[in-house]
Amino acid sequence: MDQTEKFILDNVPAGVIVFNQRMEIIYRNRTGDNFFKRYTPPEELTGLTRRIFDAIQTSRLEELFPGEIYVYKEIEGSPSRWILKFCIRAGESPLVCVFILEDSVSHRVNPNEMRRRFHLTRRETDVLRRVLDGLKNTDIAEDLEITEQTVKDHLSNVYMKIGVKNRFELVRSLVKLPEA
């Protein structure tokens, strides 16, 4: 894989996981790697992949999986619902590629509007999106490849610019949650 492909795949806002026919993960991008570190992958990820390979081997792929394959799943420990999209390459060297997308709170707000309205930097907006998705500072630091202290500094700036005191007020003010 060349550097351009690696750059693109590592920055796709979805986890990318590729299985070979022996059920080995032969590729996992950074988002997919973070998903595996944070959550126990749902059984559907490997179970359905195994069934797809069985269908390829028995020449029943079109019969058993005639269209696009999506799984919508709540995952323990995550505030979001997850979408797993399975893409299949049949043929001589079959592969199953799974795209893992988070149906998250941050997708309900416009990051460009937040940046403009509150005069946030790009990095402050990156941190804010992850806070809205319920990530801890350590996870945000890992995602953005910065230190936890830098995350705290960005959060302090965000709190000041938006006029809130903590994460709860921040989320409530941006996603219009009712007052407690």
N, C-alpha and C positions, 0 to 999 in steps of 0.2 A: 504494500500500500504506500503510495507516495505521500508527501507532506501535505499536499492540497486536500487529498481525500481524508486524511487523518484529521486535519483542521476542521473540515466540514462536519465529519461524523462526531467529533468531540464537542462541537458546538451546537449540534441539533438539539432542540429543546425536548427531545424524546430520548428515552433509553433505547439503545439498539443492541439486541442480543442475537447472535447467529449460532444455530445448532447444526452440527453435521449429523449424518445418519447414525453414528454411534452415540448420539445424545451428548456429545462433548460441546462445550461452548468454545467456538473457534474465534469469535470476536465479541467484544463487549466495549461500547464506547464509555466515556467518562460518566455520562448521566446514567447509563445502565449499571456501571460499577457502583455508583453512589446509591442507586436503588437497592442493590444487593447488600450493601453495607448497612443500610438503615432498616430494611424490612425483610421479613421472611417471605420469599417469593411464593405466590399462591400456587397450589397444586395444579391449577389449570395450565400454568406456564409449561411445566414438563409433561403433564398428563396429556394435554391436547397435542403438544409437539410429537410425543410418542405415537399417538393415534394417527397423526398426519403421515408420519414416516411409514407406519403399518399400511395405511391406505395406498401410499405410493408403491410399496413393495408388492401389494396384491392387485395393483392396477385398478383400484377402486376410488382414486382420489376425486375424480369428477362426480362420482355417484355419492360419496359420503360427505364431500366438502364442495358443493357446487358453486358457491359464491364467496364473497369476502368473509373473513372470519374475524369477529370481534368478541372480546369478553370484557364485560363491565364488572368491576370488582372493588369491594371495600376491603382494605388491607389493615389488619390490626396494627395500631400504633400510628396510623396516618389519619390526618383530619380530612383527607380528600378521597374521592372515588377515583379509581384508576381504569384506564382503557388499554387493553392489550390487543394489538392488531397483528395478526399472523399473516406473513407473506411467504409463499412457497415457490421454491425453484425445484421442479421435478427434473427428471432426466438422469443422465449418467452419474452425476455427483449431486444428489439432492441436498438442499439446504432449507431450513426454516428460519426466517428472520422474524423476530418479534419486536415491534415498536411498542414501547411502554410510555403512555402519556398520562399525566396527572390532570384530572379535572379539578383544578384548584381555585381557591379564592382569588388568587392574584390575576386569574384570567377574567375576573368580573370587573376589574378596574382598568382604566386606560393609563398605562405607565407614562406615556408622553404627556397626557393631561396632568398627571400628578407632578411630573418634573417641571412643567411650565407653571402650574398654579402655585407650587410651594418653593420654586427656585432650587430644586434638588439637583445635585450632580448625578451623572450617569451611575456612578458607583453607589451613591446613596439610594438611588432607585433600585439597583440590583439587590441591595440589602433589604430594602423595604418589601420588595416582591417576595422574598424568601421568608420574611417575618409574617407576611399575610398568609403564607402557606403553612405556617406553624412550625417552621424549622427552628432549632436551637442555635445559639451563637456558634457552637462548635461545628454544627453541620453547615451553617452559612459560610464560615471560614474555610471549611474544606471545599465546598462548592466553588467558591470564588478564588480559592488559592491565596488567601490572605490570613493574617493572624487573627485570633479571637479578639485581641485588644483593638485591632483596626475595625472589626465589626462593631464593637462597643462604641468606638469613636464615631463611626458613621451613624449609628443609632442615636447617639446623643444629639448629633446635628439634625437628624430627621425629626426627633421629638421637639427640638427647639423651633425648627422651621414650621412644623405643622401645629404646634401649640398644644402638645399633649405631654403627659408625665410618664406614661408607661405603655407597654405593648397592648394591653387591653384597650386603653383609650385610643391608641393608634388604629387598631383594627376596627373598633366601633365607629370611629369618625370617618374612616374611608369606605367601609362597606355598609354603612347606614344600619348598624345593629340597633335594636331598641335599647333605651336606657334601662339600667337594672333597677 
